Amino acid sequence: MEKYVCDLCGYVYDPEVGDPDNGIAPGTAFEDLPSNWTCPMCGVDKSSFSKQ
């Protein structure tokens, strides 16, 4: 699974880790994140992420 990086702050979403602090289980692909998921560091939406 591919990692995605926030264009604003540089946070890297790693699907192997997920985002457990926000209820996203390890193994969740970026494409499968809920539409209302935001960057845990700066709060921007998924459209502000690029493939790493």
Summary of the structure (lengths in Angstrom):
residues: 52
radius of gyration: 9.6
end to end distance: 11.0
largest distance: 24.0
contacts: 123
relative contact order: 0.35
helix: 17%
strand: 23%
